[in-house]
């Protein structure tokens, strides 16, 4: 199976021995609420529990420990959107190896600062990983540094493959592994490991819809690549030369997921699994949310591969999900301007069980009579049915409610 691939199952076994004691053997835990959400029996491998909150430590440690003394003395350089950067920086510091990390200028601040905090020299260059990689190779040549590629490196791939090795040791009955796809290092390593242990297991790769790099390469398509994605950890324009043959041969399908599904998955991990997942880390669950019928009744292993998400972004995602579920709704009310108006509206909403989050007055809109007033009221509700009941109540009391949607005012319903 593996003679033409860059790594073998034996390489992954050796990596497992090498990294033992340096990275956490993360738990594979049942996820009953995610199972209920998707209709499958879901098990989650919590790689977000690593010291730098992602699986990248496995490959980084395996690579760093394979260096000669002369290479360690010269130092290493890597390009990364964040998680590989933190992993290399953290363990290079532990091993006394100087580290330089080149990161795209668009990398989330939390990942940049965390990388610097681990003692690495950080160079911000370019808008994409491709541009960062060019700069990293330029510096590697000029300063004689060892280049540690985030995915197209045999030692890195073998280290990542220890994830599936552990998953199948803990739960041999898994039918399927769903794994995020960026450059392919995680998938390639785990595909080789999983197929060696359980040849019949099904492997599904997941890419952000905006970055269908492997989808294009494997299916001979030319979908556009690029754009702002929540899953920046897998926003890779160029697939790995070492990883592509493995993915092409061993992965049964590549699923593309949109930004709305990635947001839903991040929120589900936070609210149902009580775990932080960055966009890329939640991609596997997003694939299940896209086609739940495909996974119904299957025993599915998800890799929550990273948890480095900005808390403000997470808060925004959770609020957006509340809006999608009609648990936060906004109405524009129109009425004559009279004393006690706000009190009456507050009483009506309180009696209906709605919690007022925000109120704003508007007297200057041209669609409001000169003696009238427009009020935008944002309330927290119990869901869609409750929101409709509140809207009906406001209409019956003469306030002509109109929903305020993220894209603007909805058309009047009455």
Secondary structure, DSSP 8 states (H G I E B T S, - for coil): --TTSS--HHHHHHHHHHHBTTB----EEE-HHHHHHHSSEEEEEEGGGSTTSBTHHHHHHHHHHTS-HHHHHH-EEEE-SSHHHHHHHHHHHHHT--EEEEE-TTS-HHHHHHHHHTT-EEEE--SSHHHHHHHHHHHHHHHT-EE--SSS-HHHHHHHTHHHHHHHHH-TT--EEEEE-SSSHHHHHHHHHHHHH-TT-EEEEEEETT--HHHHHHHT---------S-GGG--SS--HHHHHHHHHH--EEEEE-HHHHHHHHHHHHHHS-----TTTTHHHHHHHH-HHHHTT-EEEEEE-B----HHHHHHHHHHHHHHTTSEEEEEEEEE--TTHHHHHHHHHHHTT-EEEEEEEE---TTS-TTEEEEEEEEE-SSHHHHHHHHHHHHHTT---EEEETTEE-----
